[in-house]
Amino acid sequence: MSNTFKTWDEVQKDLFTPEEIAESNLRVALVGEIIKARKEKGLSQRELEQLSGVKQPIIARMENGTSVPNLSTILKLLAPLGKTLAVVPLENV
């Protein structure tokens, strides 16, 4: 009996479609940028709540990956961070 282990990329490809993987990667990157911007501004989640109107527990769940933020929540968070969304062409299409 041999012990063969799969990498996360291999498991991910077995479980999800390429579209689902791309969507997840985009969501992780977007939330990562929000966290980075919040920390660069020296803001706590509670302070971002006061500036954005988005409740701190929602920010925490979004940041730790236990919930998927909707577009209006993302936009509310980005504004006080001095950020916005941009629609740009995909590089591989």
Secondary structure, DSSP 8 states (H G I E B T S, - for coil): -------HHHHHHHHS-HHHHHHHHHHHHHHHHHHHHHHHTT--HHHHHHHH---HHHHHHHHTTSS---HHHHHHHHGGGT--------TT-
